Amino acid sequence: MKAAVFHKVGDISVDNVADPKIEHPEDIILKITTTAICGSDLHIYDGFVPQLRDEVLGHEFMGIVEEVGPQVTRVKKGDRVVVPFTIACGRCFFCQQGYHPNCMNSNPEHYGPDGDLLKNKGGGMFGYTDLYGGYNGGQAEYVRVPYANAGPKIIPDGLDDEQVVFLTDIFPTGWSAVKWGKVKHGDTVVIFGSGPVGLMAQKAAWLHGAKRVIAVDPLEYRLQKARTVNNVETINADDDDLIEKIRSMTDGRGADVAIDAVGMEASRTFLEKAKAVINAEKGTSKVLEMCAEAVRRSGTIAVVGVYASPYDNFPIHRIFDKGLIMQFGQAQTHVYIDQCFEMVRSGKVVLDDIITHRLPLSKASEAYDMFKHKTDDCVKVILKPELDR
């Protein structure tokens, strides 16, 4: 089959690889109909999260069940499903409490309680390095899906792929951020990042009753996308008066909730890059620092942008003095996917309006280059294997 294969930093090509096979009784084989490139894929592409061997990337995908293992009861051949990006058994201590990203069984080689840099990680994820299970991802014609009695969600007729494919990750991630931020009616929410996750968090904030939603991003075309599809207020992240503008919009207090939808790959100056090298840091924590400045006292910060190393400028002094509440982590997709699906099914939210590029799977390498360098006003790329057939 054809698949987008990561070889080394900056090197992804579409190659012929072996077809996946049923390896465990609860596996299914999925024929991919639509997949997407996520900002988290760039963590591997750019070397922020290490991967030493070839791996098929992609954790945002959906398709049609091609084959089922002997113990699969939740889906059958021919079902059309969306698959959460985190791999979870559904039975362990953490899965039973709704913390599926911490599944104790889906990452046997590298799982542990410490959450260290290169060991003791959380549960497995599709196409996200050996540290998270070494599972091949869905930027391919077919993919093996383990624990199929816990993950896949059947999509009924009447909804096309583009309406629902983002249930696999970015909409539940934005939804998780808003849930963790405890957004309520009348709140002002500032969201750092207007990439795909930030755009989804903006949608989720409105659905939870926010009074004002403020989007912050350094790229004007992404701010324009936020204004067009989500009707939010915007501020350029490079504005020297950014924090003061946020406070002036909130009676001097700051936002009730701040969401970090960027993480470690925020844009950096040369000096910031040099500091990161000296301190052995991956990327930067400056968006997290801006969240701590922008949110009001006793406010809440939700972090769904990924961080992969410690940082020496962690603003603990400001967090303590302002009495902030914070929650970080991988999205609780398994918990929220049904709620998110209902928002789509009922027409309360539209997800496919963030798509800017639709390409065949064979163009994955070019798509990664465009997404990374943000050329052609690229916000979200979807790949369709069928366009190559």
N, C-alpha and C positions, 0 to 999 in steps of 0.2 A: 504494500500500500504506500501511498504518498503521505509524508508527514513533515512538519517544520521541526528541524532538528538543531538544537544548540550544540555547537562544537567547542567554541571558546569565546571569550569576551569579544563582542562585536561581530561574531560569525554565526549566523543562522542561515541554513539553506533547506530547501525542500528536497528530500531524498526519498529513495525507495527503501523501506524498512520492512521487517517481518510483520505479518498480520498478528494482532493480539489473539491470545487464546484463553479459554476458561482455565484458571489455575486453582480456584477454590470453589466449593459448592455454592457459595452465595454470590459469585461473580455473574456479571452479564457482559456481553459484547454489544457496543453501541455503534451504529452507523451514523456518523456525524452529518448533520444537515446544515448547521450553522455554528460557528465558533468565533471568538473575538480575541483581540490583543488587549491585555490589561496593563495598567501601569506597573503592577507587580511583576509582570514578565520582564520589564526593563531592569528590575533589580538583578536578574540573572544576566541579561544581555550586557549590562554595564559593569558587571563584576562586583556589585554591592553584596550579593549573596553568592558564595562560591559554589561552583559545580565543576568537577574535574573530568567527568566522562560525558559522552554524548547523551542527550536526553531529548525526548519529544516534549515540547512546551505546550502550555495552554491549559487554563483551568476554568475558562468560560465557554461552555459548549452545551449543545443539546442534539438530540437525534432520535433515531428509531431503533428499538431493541431488535438486535439481529439474532442473538443466541442467549440462552439463560442456563445457569448452573442448576444442578438437581435440587438444591435447597432454596431456590428463589421462589417466593410466593407473592411478592408485592407487585411485580410486573410480569408481563408475558411478551413473547415474540410479537412484534408489530406495534407495540405501544410506543407512543411518542412522548419523550420525557426530557425534562430539564434536570441537571445534576448539580447539587451544591459543590462548591469548590473545595471544601474541607471534607476529608474522608473520615467517616465515623462508624463505629460498629453498632451504635444504638443501645448497647447493653451494659457498658462499663459504668463505674462510679460517676465519671464526669458526664457521659452522655445522658445518663438517667436524670441528671440535674439541669440539663439544657446547655452544658458547656462542651458541645461537640468538638470544637477546635482543640480541646485538650484530651481527646480520646486516647485511652491507655493501650489500645490494641492495633491502631492503624499505622504506627511508626515504630516497629519493634527494634530496629537497629539503633535508633538515636533518641528514643523517648526517655524522659526522665524529669524529676521534680525541680531541677536547678534553673532551667531556662538559660543555659550558658550560650556562649557565642557559637561554638562548634560541636556541642553535644548537649544531651539532656533537653531536647526540644519538645515541642508539642506533638499533636497528632499529625497524620499524613495529609498531604495536599497534592492535587493533580499537577504534574509538570513543574514542580517547584523544588528541585534539587534532591540529592540523596539525603540531606539533613532532614527532610520532611517526607521520607519514605521511599524516594527514588521511583515514584510512579510516573509512567509516561502520561503525557497530557493529551488534550483533545484537539490540538491544532493538527488534525490528521483525518484520514478517511474513516478510521475506526479507532475505538479506545476500549480498554478493559476497565470496567467499573466494579470495584470490590464492594462488599457489604451492601448489595443491591436491595436488601430488605429494609435498609435504614435511610438511604440517600435519595434516589431518583423520585421525582414528582411527575405523575402523568399529566399531560396537557390535553384537554379535550379539543375536539374539532371546533373550529370557529375563531381560533386565535392563531395568527401566523407566527413564524419563528421570531421575527424581529420584535414583535410585541412582548415576547416572554423570555428571550434568551438571557436577558440581564437579571433574571431571577436567580441565576446560578451564582452571582457574586455581587455586582456593584449596586443593585438596588437594595438587597438585604443589608449590604454594608452601610449605605447611607441611612437606611432605616435603623440599623443597630446604633449608629452614631447618635441619631436623634432620640432613640429610646434611652441610651446611656446618659445623654444630656438632660433627660427628664423634661424635654420641651413641653410646655403647656400653653393653653390659650393665653394670648397676650404677650408672649415672650418675644424679645429681640434676639435673633440668632445670627452670629457672624460665622461664616464658613470660609476657612482658608483653603484655597484651591478650587478652581472651576474646571478641573479635568472631569473625567467620567464619574468618579466617586463623589466629588464635590457637587456636581450637577444633580446627582441622585439624592444627596443629603438635602439640597435645597428643596427638591420636590417633597421629600419626607417631612421637612420642617413645616411646610405649608399644610400638609395633611394632618399634622399634629396641633394645628391651631396657632402657629406663630403669627405675631402681629407684623413683624418686620423681619426680612431675611436679607442679610448683607453678604455679598460675595466679594472675596479678595483674591486677586490673581495678578501676576505680572504681565500677562499676555492679553492685549486688548481684544483679539479675536475670540478668546475664550470668555472674556467678560461680556462681549456682545452676544455670544451664544447663551450665556446665563440670563441676560436680559430678555432675549427673544423667546426662549423656551420656558423660562421659569418666572419671568416678571419680577426679578429681584433688583435691589439697589446694589451698586457695584463701586468698588474703590480699587485702584491699581496698587498692587503690593509694593511698588517702588516709590509710592508717594511718601515724601519726607514727613508729612503730617498724618500718616496713616492712623496711628493710635488715637491722636487727638481728634481726628475726624469721626472715628467710631464713638468716642466719648461724647462728642458734640451732638451726635445723633441719638444719644441715650441719656439726655439730661445730665451729662457729666459723669454718670456712674460706670459706664461700660456695658457690654452686652450681657444678657442673662446667661447665655450659653455660647461657648466657643467650640468649634469643631475643627480639628486638624485633619484634613483630607489630603495632605501632601506627604508628610513623613520626611525621611532622611534625604530624599533626592531634590529638595528645594534648591533653587538657583543660589549660587555662592559667588562671592568675590574671590580674587586671587589670594588675598590674605586669609580669608576663611578656609580656602582649600589648603593653604600652607599649614594653618593651625590644625586642621584635621589630620594631616600627615604626621605632624609632630606628636599629636596626642593619640595616634592610632585609632582614629574615629572613622566610621563609615558615614560619609555625607555630613549632614548638619542637623542640629536640633533647633534652628532658629525659628521655625514655624511654631513649634511648641512654646518657645519663649514668647513669641508674639501673642499666642493665645492667652498666656498668663497675664500679659499686659492688657489685652483688649477686653477681657471678661471682668464683670463687676466683682466687688467683694461678695463672698459667699455664693459666687456663681459656680458653674459647672463646665468642665472641659472634657470633651469626648475625643479620643484619638484613634482614628482608624487608618491614618497614614502609617506606613511600616517604618520601624526603627530596628536596626540590627547590631548596634554597639552601644557601649556607655558613652556619656558626654560629660565633659568637665564643667560645662556652664549650665547644667540643669538648674532651673530657677527655683530651687526649693525655698529660698528666703521669701520670694514673692508669693509662692503658693501658701506658705505658712502664714504670712502676715495678712493675706487677703482671705484666708479660710476657705480655700477652693476645694471643690470635690472633683476628682478625676477618675476616668475609666479608660483603659487602653485595651487593645487586643484585636484578634481576628474576629470577623463578624459572626454572629450567631445565626447563620443562614438556615440551618435545620429548624431552628425555633421559629423564625419569622417568615419563612418562605410561603406558608399558607396565607398569612395576613397580606403579604406583598402581592401574592397572586390574586387575591380577592380585590385589591385596589385596581389591578389591571383589568380583571374580568368585568368589574362593575363600571369601568370607564372613569374612575376617579383620578387615575394618573396615566400619563402616556410616557413610555420609556424610549421608544425608538426615535424620538425627535433629536436625540444627541448624536445619532449616527451621521458621520460625514463621508465615510468611504466604504464601499462594498466591493470586495475583490475576490477573485478565485484563490483557493489555497495555494496554488503554484506561485502566487505573487507575495507570499509571506515575507520573504527577505526584504523586498522593496517596502512592504507595509511597515515592517519594524523600523527601517531607516527613516521613513516618513514620520512615524509616530514619535520616535526618539527625538528627532530634530525639529519636530513641530512645523513641518513644511506643509504647504497647500492648506493652511488653516485646519490641520488635522486634529480632531477631538476624539473620535472613536472609529475604529476600523473593525468591520466584521469580514470574516473569510468564509467562503462557501465552496466546499469540495465539488458540489454538483456543477459549478461553473466551469470546471475543468473536464467534465465528462462529455 
